[in-house]
Each structure stands twice: as structure tokens, then as C-alpha cells.
């Protein structure tokens, strides 16, 4: 399934935010940067998934809480 135009920003941030967190960890040994980058990157990936699945009207069946 191709990503809808509405999720492109979320997908880009799902990649860039963890990379920034890793760079902060590598440069300053900052574990909060790494964990924050991974956590927020996962959140952006989750929202992109919900946007894409929600476009078909079945997003409530796929959301895991």
C-alpha cells in the first residue's frame, strides 16, 4: 500500500527524529536523546500508520493500545 500524501511528513519525521537522537547520543553520550528520538520516531511512525489505515475506514481495528 502506497503512503497517502497526508502521511509523508509523519514518515519523514519517523526517520529523521531517531537519526537526530542517535547523533545526540553518539556525540554527547546522551541517553535521553537516544530514548527520546526512538520514542518520538515510533510515535510518528504510528501516526503515519493510523493515517494510512484510517484512509480505508478500518483504523479502529488496527490501533494497539
FINURO-460196 format. One line per 2 residues: for each residue x, y, z of N, C-alpha, C. Coordinates in nm, 2 decimals. Layout:
// residues N
X Y Z X Y Z X Y Z  ...
***
This chain:
// residues 65
0.08 -0.12 0.00 0.00 0.00 0.00 0.09 0.12 0.00  0.06 0.21 -0.09 0.14 0.34 -0.10 0.10 0.43 0.00
0.19 0.51 0.05 0.16 0.61 0.16 0.07 0.72 0.10  -0.03 0.77 0.17 -0.11 0.88 0.12 -0.03 1.01 0.15
-0.06 1.11 0.07 0.01 1.24 0.09 0.00 1.30 0.23  -0.10 1.26 0.30 -0.12 1.32 0.43 -0.01 1.26 0.53
0.04 1.15 0.50 0.13 1.08 0.60 0.28 1.10 0.56  0.31 1.18 0.45 0.45 1.19 0.41 0.53 1.26 0.52
0.48 1.37 0.58 0.55 1.44 0.69 0.58 1.35 0.80  0.48 1.27 0.84 0.50 1.18 0.96 0.60 1.07 0.92
0.60 1.02 0.80 0.70 0.92 0.76 0.84 0.98 0.76  0.86 1.11 0.71 0.99 1.17 0.71 1.04 1.19 0.85
0.95 1.24 0.94 0.99 1.26 1.08 1.02 1.13 1.15  0.95 1.02 1.12 0.97 0.89 1.18 1.11 0.84 1.15
1.17 0.89 1.04 1.31 0.86 1.01 1.41 0.96 1.07  1.38 1.09 1.05 1.48 1.19 1.09 1.49 1.21 1.24
1.38 1.19 1.32 1.39 1.21 1.46 1.48 1.11 1.53  1.46 0.98 1.50 1.56 0.88 1.56 1.70 0.90 1.52
1.72 0.95 1.39 1.86 0.98 1.35 1.92 1.09 1.43  1.84 1.19 1.46 1.89 1.30 1.55 1.91 1.25 1.69
1.83 1.17 1.74 1.85 1.11 1.87 1.98 1.03 1.88  2.00 0.95 1.77 2.13 0.87 1.77 2.25 0.96 1.76
2.24 1.07 1.68 2.35 1.16 1.67 2.38 1.23 1.81  2.28 1.27 1.88 2.29 1.33 2.01 2.36 1.23 2.11
2.32 1.10 2.10 2.38 1.00 2.18 2.53 0.98 2.15  2.55 0.97 2.02 2.69 0.95 1.98 2.78 1.06 2.01
2.74 1.18 2.00 2.82 1.30 2.02 2.84 1.32 2.17  2.73 1.32 2.25 2.74 1.36 2.39 2.71 1.25 2.48
2.70 1.12 2.43 2.66 1.01 2.52 2.53 1.04 2.60  2.44 1.10 2.53 2.31 1.14 2.59 2.21 1.04 2.57
2.19 0.96 2.67 2.08 0.85 2.67 1.94 0.91 2.65  1.91 1.02 2.72 1.78 1.08 2.69 1.75 1.12 2.55
1.86 1.17 2.48 1.84 1.20 2.34 1.81 1.07 2.26  1.88 0.97 2.28 1.85 0.84 2.21 1.71 0.79 2.24
1.68 0.78 2.37 1.54 0.73 2.40 1.43 0.82 2.35  1.45 0.95 2.36 1.35 1.05 2.31 1.34 1.04 2.16
1.45 1.03 2.09 1.45 1.01 1.94 1.37 0.88 1.90  1.41 0.77 1.97 1.34 0.65 1.93 1.19 0.65 1.97
1.16 0.71 2.08 1.02 0.71 2.13 0.93 0.80 2.04  0.98 0.92 2.01 0.91 1.01 1.92 0.91 0.96 1.78
1.01 0.90 1.73 1.02 0.84 1.60 0.91 0.73 1.59  0.90 0.65 1.69 0.80 0.54 1.69 0.66 0.60 1.69
0.64 0.71 1.76 0.51 0.78 1.77 0.47 0.84 1.63  0.57 0.90 1.56 0.54 0.95 1.42 0.51 0.83 1.33
0.58 0.72 1.34 0.56 0.60 1.26 0.42 0.55 1.29  0.38 0.55 1.41 0.24 0.51 1.45 0.14 0.59 1.39
0.16 0.73 1.40 0.06 0.82 1.34 0.05 0.80 1.19  0.16 0.78 1.12 0.16 0.76 0.98 0.08 0.63 0.95
0.10 0.53 1.03 0.03 0.40 1.01 -0.12 0.42 1.02  -0.16 0.50 1.13 -0.30 0.52 1.15 -0.36 0.61 1.04
-0.29 0.70 0.99 -0.34 0.79 0.88 -0.36 0.70 0.76  -0.26 0.61 0.73 -0.28 0.53 0.61 -0.39 0.42 0.62
-0.40 0.36 0.73 -0.51 0.26 0.75 -0.64 0.33 0.77  -0.64 0.45 0.84 -0.76 0.52 0.86 -0.82 0.57 0.73
-0.74 0.58 0.62 -0.79 0.63 0.49 -0.89 0.52 0.44  -0.88 0.40 0.48 -0.97 0.29 0.43 -1.09 0.28 0.53
-1.09 0.35 0.64 -1.20 0.34 0.73 -1.19 0.23 0.83  -1.08 0.16 0.84 -1.07 0.05 0.94 -0.97 0.07 1.04
-0.93 0.20 1.07 -0.82 0.22 1.16 -0.85 0.17 1.30  -0.97 0.17 1.35 -1.00 0.13 1.48 -0.97 -0.01 1.51
-0.97 -0.09 1.41 -0.94 -0.24 1.42 -0.79 -0.26 1.43  -0.70 -0.16 1.39 -0.56 -0.19 1.39 -0.48 -0.11 1.50
-0.55 -0.02 1.57 -0.48 0.05 1.67 -0.45 -0.04 1.79  -0.33 -0.05 1.83 -0.30 -0.13 1.95 -0.27 -0.03 2.07
-0.34 -0.05 2.17 -0.32 0.04 2.29 -0.24 -0.03 2.39
***
